[in-house]
Amino acid sequence: EYMWPFRRNTSRQVGIDIGTSSVKAVELGKEGSHIVLSNYGIIDGSDFFGDVQNGSNAPSGLKLSENDIALVLRQLLDTAKIKTDKASMSIPFFSSFLTVMEMPYMEKKELENAIPFQARSYIPVPLSEVVLDWLVIPDSSQIETQSSSNQRSPEKAAAGAASPEQQIINSPRKIDKIPVLLIAVPKEVISKYQRIAKVLGLDLLALESESFSLARSLIGNDKGTIMLVDFGARSTNLTILDRGYIFMSHSADLSGKEITKVVSKSLNVQQQRAEELKKTSGISSVGSEKGMAQIISPFIDKLVNEIEIMNSLFLKKEGRQIEKIVLTGGSSNLPGLIEYLSKSIGVEVIIGNPFSRIKFDPALEPILRKDLSSSLAVAAGLSMRDM
């Protein structure tokens, strides 16, 4: 791509996150070395997705028709006054497959040929049905960073393994095993997103698994051993990152909607009222709210159990334990959740802030930090690609 030498860098791009209960967009721009928030928007999916999600057999995880999704997105982009047509879109966790496989040590060229062959035994569907991408995870003492000059097509970038730097093994001493992060996305899912982008007249820069978008916006340059917990409406996704690389990913059958249903049933109230009670009381076990804590805590104990199982697997495999948990997702704001988790697991727990490295109007601080922080984390991470 040819760039005029004197062009001022005011490039903007938009990150679009089509979730199960809402659709989000974040448009970012560059001013000198700063990333700046241009616009953002959310359309709550309860009106659009309603009951369509339940009992639908759509294979790709998008339950509405492509035209309906395009209409919702057009409304969102227009209302939020998104000015750019340069877009990246996220692929839901449940529509992509991530795993780390170990390869015997070999030269880079040999490795590139061997990975797809070896991947067959790790990917649960035929390779002909997916777009496969991978990233070599370097040993901390043996990495050489080289700029990634090869432009990836949106199909190839489905992995999001497209980080600005491509890391390669360059070691004088012999390494027995090379860990490789594998990412597979069904071709049908990719085609669907490409068709939606085309209808909207968007220039689709990339498609990526939402785990990468979240890591980019919430973890940033933190090289510690961190567990990212995305506590969502449909499921809870747990990802362990170490030195900025994804090492483990797992989806737990635990959702915000499930908690609301149980609260509704236990207290004999409408779902809308149950949702309000859940958000105001959470698992703060004080006074009249004790009953609420008793209803919700079994779910949180289930989450604690999932976190501990994954942590012990990582310890066994890598010899390290998680040092911090970063929470995101709609249910991460449950009152008392941070305290409950940190007490149960014994590590620092924080709510992720996707706007920590983004400049924005100070008047937006309360709403972006508290109300929308978790909702916009994926869209913000997408929009930060290549910035």
TORLO-844108 format. One record per residue (C-alpha): z negated, x, y; residue number from 1. Coordinates in pm, whole numbers, always signed. Layout:
% TORLO-844108
- w u v k
- Z X Y NUM .
...
//
This chain:
% TORLO-844108
- w u v k
- +0 +0 +0 1 .
- +112 +156 +328 2 .
- -143 +157 +609 3 .
- -50 +210 +974 4 .
- -238 +523 +1086 5 .
- -366 +367 +1409 6 .
- -456 +23 +1279 7 .
- -813 -74 +1367 8 .
- -1010 -149 +1055 9 .
- -1096 -515 +1109 10 .
- -1003 -622 +758 11 .
- -1168 -936 +627 12 .
- -1195 -1072 +279 13 .
- -1354 -1377 +124 14 .
- -1558 -1402 -196 15 .
- -1530 -1737 -376 16 .
- -1787 -1842 -635 17 .
- -1706 -2162 -827 18 .
- -2043 -2245 -983 19 .
- -2146 -2525 -1216 20 .
- -2331 -2715 -944 21 .
- -2170 -2590 -621 22 .
- -1883 -2392 -473 23 .
- -1961 -2104 -237 24 .
- -1756 -1881 -5 25 .
- -1860 -1577 +199 26 .
- -1619 -1405 +438 27 .
- -1705 -1051 +542 28 .
- -1536 -812 +782 29 .
- -1567 -445 +866 30 .
- -1664 -318 +1211 31 .
- -1660 +60 +1201 32 .
- -1893 +151 +915 33 .
- -2076 -184 +922 34 .
- -2012 -483 +696 35 .
- -2034 -797 +910 36 .
- -2073 -1162 +811 37 .
- -1779 -1362 +950 38 .
- -1830 -1705 +790 39 .
- -1987 -1871 +489 40 .
- -1996 -2215 +332 41 .
- -2135 -2413 +39 42 .
- -2025 -2746 -103 43 .
- -2288 -2891 -332 44 .
- -2123 -2985 -657 45 .
- -2334 -3290 -733 46 .
- -2072 -3509 -560 47 .
- -1772 -3331 -706 48 .
- -1885 -3217 -1047 49 .
- -2132 -3498 -1120 50 .
- -2119 -3617 -1479 51 .
- -1773 -3470 -1535 52 .
- -1940 -3155 -1667 53 .
- -2119 -3334 -1946 54 .
- -1910 -3408 -2249 55 .
- -1606 -3228 -2114 56 .
- -1420 -3000 -2353 57 .
- -1245 -2788 -2090 58 .
- -1217 -2444 -2254 59 .
- -1257 -2229 -1946 60 .
- -1592 -2344 -1813 61 .
- -1427 -2513 -1513 62 .
- -1486 -2880 -1579 63 .
- -1275 -3032 -1302 64 .
- -897 -3024 -1305 65 .
- -735 -2732 -1122 66 .
- -604 -2966 -851 67 .
- -949 -3114 -791 68 .
- -1105 -2769 -768 69 .
- -830 -2662 -527 70 .
- -903 -2969 -311 71 .
- -1277 -2891 -301 72 .
- -1202 -2527 -218 73 .
- -954 -2621 +56 74 .
- -1222 -2843 +211 75 .
- -1476 -2561 +190 76 .
- -1245 -2294 +336 77 .
- -1142 -2524 +622 78 .
- -1496 -2643 +702 79 .
- -1635 -2288 +693 80 .
- -1340 -2174 +912 81 .
- -1247 -1895 +670 82 .
- -966 -1705 +840 83 .
- -845 -1461 +576 84 .
- -629 -1532 +274 85 .
- -749 -1213 +98 86 .
- -980 -1340 -175 87 .
- -1180 -1229 -478 88 .
- -1313 -1485 -723 89 .
- -1594 -1470 -977 90 .
- -1567 -1550 -1345 91 .
- -1884 -1720 -1476 92 .
- -2109 -1525 -1709 93 .
- -2040 -1774 -1989 94 .
- -1661 -1726 -1956 95 .
- -1672 -1348 -1993 96 .
- -1797 -1112 -2261 97 .
- -1988 -792 -2181 98 .
- -2126 -538 -2423 99 .
- -2189 -164 -2446 100 .
- -2038 +17 -2746 101 .
- -2086 +379 -2840 102 .
- -1789 +606 -2900 103 .
- -1791 +953 -3055 104 .
- -1731 +1228 -2798 105 .
- -1361 +1291 -2732 106 .
- -1127 +1386 -2448 107 .
- -1049 +1126 -2180 108 .
- -692 +1057 -2299 109 .
- -800 +1017 -2663 110 .
- -1083 +791 -2552 111 .
- -844 +560 -2364 112 .
- -636 +517 -2681 113 .
- -936 +472 -2911 114 .
- -1133 +216 -2707 115 .
- -906 -91 -2760 116 .
- -892 -15 -3132 117 .
- -1271 +12 -3159 118 .
- -1325 -291 -2933 119 .
- -1193 -525 -3205 120 .
- -1519 -508 -3395 121 .
- -1723 -595 -3081 122 .
- -1519 -879 -2927 123 .
- -1569 -1212 -3107 124 .
- -1213 -1340 -3040 125 .
- -869 -1186 -3110 126 .
- -780 -919 -2853 127 .
- -445 -1090 -2797 128 .
- -633 -1377 -2632 129 .
- -829 -1170 -2381 130 .
- -782 -922 -2100 131 .
- -986 -616 -2196 132 .
- -1131 -370 -1949 133 .
- -1386 -93 -1987 134 .
- -1588 +164 -1801 135 .
- -1726 +489 -1939 136 .
- -2098 +520 -1859 137 .
- -2156 +887 -1780 138 .
- -2458 +1088 -1881 139 .
- -2664 +1146 -1567 140 .
- -2634 +1526 -1591 141 .
- -2264 +1531 -1672 142 .
- -2061 +1330 -1430 143 .
- -1780 +1410 -1200 144 .
- -1681 +1142 -952 145 .
- -1317 +1103 -884 146 .
- -1159 +852 -653 147 .
- -989 +571 -836 148 .
- -632 +592 -714 149 .
- -483 +350 -964 150 .
- -448 +5 -810 151 .
- -568 -257 -1057 152 .
- -397 -591 -1083 153 .
- -624 -895 -1055 154 .
- -586 -940 -1430 155 .
- -711 -590 -1501 156 .
- -984 -625 -1241 157 .
- -1121 -923 -1433 158 .
- -1382 -683 -1552 159 .
- -1513 -594 -1216 160 .
- -1545 -256 -1381 161 .
- -1337 -169 -1082 162 .
- -1606 +4 -887 163 .
- -1478 +219 -600 164 .
- -1538 +529 -807 165 .
- -1419 +577 -1161 166 .
- -1660 +798 -1350 167 .
- -1539 +1034 -1620 168 .
- -1711 +1263 -1861 169 .
- -1673 +1627 -1766 170 .
- -1922 +1825 -1962 171 .
- -1945 +2184 -2072 172 .
- -2192 +2095 -2347 173 .
- -2114 +1864 -2634 174 .
- -2220 +1504 -2607 175 .
- -2251 +1323 -2938 176 .
- -2197 +969 -2811 177 .
- -2023 +819 -2510 178 .
- -2146 +473 -2406 179 .
- -1861 +247 -2292 180 .
- -1908 -86 -2115 181 .
- -1658 -338 -2255 182 .
- -1554 -646 -2062 183 .
- -1331 -918 -2208 184 .
- -1212 -1233 -2033 185 .
- -995 -1502 -2197 186 .
- -639 -1496 -2062 187 .
- -654 -1874 -2019 188 .
- -951 -1839 -1780 189 .
- -767 -1579 -1572 190 .
- -449 -1791 -1558 191 .
- -651 -2090 -1440 192 .
- -805 -1899 -1148 193 .
- -467 -1747 -1059 194 .
- -309 -2093 -1046 195 .
- -591 -2227 -824 196 .
- -548 -1930 -586 197 .
- -172 -1989 -576 198 .
- -214 -2359 -486 199 .
- -442 -2253 -199 200 .
- -204 -1981 -83 201 .
- -467 -1713 -137 202 .
- -384 -1349 -199 203 .
- -602 -1293 -508 204 .
- -728 -935 -484 205 .
- -952 -949 -788 206 .
- -1128 -1156 -1049 207 .
- -1458 -1022 -1177 208 .
- -1746 -1120 -1398 209 .
- -2031 -1245 -1177 210 .
- -2271 -982 -1319 211 .
- -2080 -716 -1122 212 .
- -2080 -922 -801 213 .
- -2458 -973 -826 214 .
- -2519 -604 -896 215 .
- -2312 -509 -591 216 .
- -2492 -742 -348 217 .
- -2847 -726 -487 218 .
- -2886 -378 -638 219 .
- -2650 -182 -413 220 .
- -2725 +190 -429 221 .
- -3055 +160 -614 222 .
- -3028 +394 -913 223 .
- -3348 +285 -1086 224 .
- -3384 +90 -1413 225 .
- -3365 -269 -1296 226 .
- -3342 -606 -1465 227 .
- -3140 -866 -1277 228 .
- -3249 -1221 -1366 229 .
- -3008 -1493 -1254 230 .
- -3211 -1812 -1302 231 .
- -2942 -2076 -1263 232 .
- -2884 -2450 -1298 233 .
- -2699 -2411 -1628 234 .
- -2843 -2097 -1789 235 .
- -3038 -1780 -1716 236 .
- -2854 -1449 -1734 237 .
- -3039 -1121 -1779 238 .
- -2874 -788 -1703 239 .
- -3025 -440 -1726 240 .
- -2882 -180 -1487 241 .
- -2962 +189 -1495 242 .
- -2826 +438 -1238 243 .
- -2606 +156 -1107 244 .
- -2442 +88 -1447 245 .
- -2474 -224 -1658 246 .
- -2629 -133 -1995 247 .
- -2722 -472 -2137 248 .
- -2638 -834 -2068 249 .
- -2773 -1149 -2227 250 .
- -2761 -1522 -2156 251 .
- -3081 -1718 -2227 252 .
- -3079 -2089 -2298 253 .
- -3304 -2174 -2005 254 .
- -3196 -2369 -1697 255 .
- -3324 -2522 -1378 256 .
- -3173 -2858 -1476 257 .
- -3365 -2853 -1805 258 .
- -3695 -2803 -1617 259 .
- -3610 -3091 -1380 260 .
- -3536 -3320 -1678 261 .
- -3873 -3245 -1840 262 .
- -4059 -3296 -1509 263 .
- -3875 -3629 -1464 264 .
- -3969 -3743 -1815 265 .
- -4332 -3619 -1806 266 .
- -4411 -3774 -1468 267 .
- -4184 -4077 -1518 268 .
- -3996 -4020 -1191 269 .
- -3626 -4011 -1097 270 .
- -3446 -3677 -1140 271 .
- -3404 -3637 -763 272 .
- -3780 -3678 -710 273 .
- -3850 -3443 -1005 274 .
- -3627 -3178 -840 275 .
- -3824 -3212 -512 276 .
- -4160 -3185 -692 277 .
- -4039 -2881 -886 278 .
- -3930 -2706 -565 279 .
- -4251 -2782 -373 280 .
- -4511 -2732 -649 281 .
- -4351 -2486 -891 282 .
- -4609 -2311 -1105 283 .
- -4873 -2267 -837 284 .
- -5173 -2382 -1035 285 .
- -5393 -2503 -751 286 .
- -5558 -2841 -697 287 .
- -5341 -3144 -765 288 .
- -5047 -2922 -857 289 .
- -5215 -2801 -1176 290 .
- -5043 -3070 -1382 291 .
- -4706 -2955 -1256 292 .
- -4784 -2596 -1354 293 .
- -4870 -2713 -1707 294 .
- -4530 -2884 -1737 295 .
- -4330 -2588 -1604 296 .
- -4518 -2285 -1742 297 .
- -4388 -2317 -2104 298 .
- -4036 -2265 -1963 299 .
- -4144 -1961 -1766 300 .
- -4323 -1824 -2074 301 .
- -3991 -1856 -2257 302 .
- -3829 -1650 -1978 303 .
- -4108 -1390 -2002 304 .
- -4043 -1364 -2375 305 .
- -3667 -1312 -2321 306 .
- -3735 -1040 -2062 307 .
- -3982 -859 -2292 308 .
- -3745 -869 -2594 309 .
- -3463 -724 -2385 310 .
- -3688 -460 -2230 311 .
- -3811 -342 -2570 312 .
- -3451 -323 -2700 313 .
- -3357 -109 -2402 314 .
- -3663 +112 -2452 315 .
- -3572 +162 -2818 316 .
- -3209 +242 -2736 317 .
- -3239 +444 -2414 318 .
- -3601 +560 -2409 319 .
- -3665 +398 -2069 320 .
- -3825 +74 -1953 321 .
- -3740 -154 -1663 322 .
- -3918 -58 -1339 323 .
- -3837 -369 -1139 324 .
- -3708 -726 -1178 325 .
- -3472 -869 -917 326 .
- -3456 -1249 -919 327 .
- -3165 -1463 -803 328 .
- -3017 -1806 -878 329 .
- -3116 -2152 -760 330 .
- -3442 -2163 -958 331 .
- -3566 -1821 -841 332 .
- -3744 -1981 -544 333 .
- -3992 -2175 -762 334 .
- -4331 -2144 -590 335 .
- -4555 -1906 -784 336 .
- -4274 -1764 -998 337 .
- -4286 -1407 -859 338 .
- -4663 -1381 -909 339 .
- -4648 -1536 -1257 340 .
- -4374 -1300 -1377 341 .
- -4521 -982 -1229 342 .
- -4862 -1063 -1376 343 .
- -4715 -1144 -1721 344 .
- -4477 -848 -1743 345 .
- -4660 -591 -1533 346 .
- -4369 -476 -1315 347 .
- -4266 -539 -956 348 .
- -4071 -866 -913 349 .
- -3869 -943 -599 350 .
- -3620 -1205 -484 351 .
- -3283 -1035 -434 352 .
- -3143 -1024 -81 353 .
- -2760 -1013 -73 354 .
- -2759 -970 +307 355 .
- -2971 -654 +323 356 .
- -2665 -438 +402 357 .
- -2473 -699 +602 358 .
- -2491 -749 +980 359 .
- -2523 -1112 +1097 360 .
- -2644 -1324 +1388 361 .
- -3028 -1296 +1395 362 .
- -3047 -1675 +1448 363 .
- -2925 -1715 +1088 364 .
- -3209 -1502 +948 365 .
- -3436 -1788 +824 366 .
- -3158 -1980 +651 367 .
- -2979 -1678 +499 368 .
- -3293 -1500 +380 369 .
- -3479 -1798 +241 370 .
- -3261 -2101 +176 371 .
- -2922 -1952 +93 372 .
- -2999 -1600 -25 373 .
- -2981 -1679 -399 374 .
- -2695 -1927 -368 375 .
- -2464 -1687 -185 376 .
- -2541 -1369 -382 377 .
- -2229 -1381 -606 378 .
- -1990 -1475 -323 379 .
- -2134 -1201 -99 380 .
- -2101 -942 -376 381 .
- -1737 -1039 -433 382 .
- -1659 -1010 -64 383 .
- -1820 -662 -52 384 .
- -1565 -524 -301 385 .
- -1389 -214 -168 386 .
- -1581 -227 +162 387 .
//
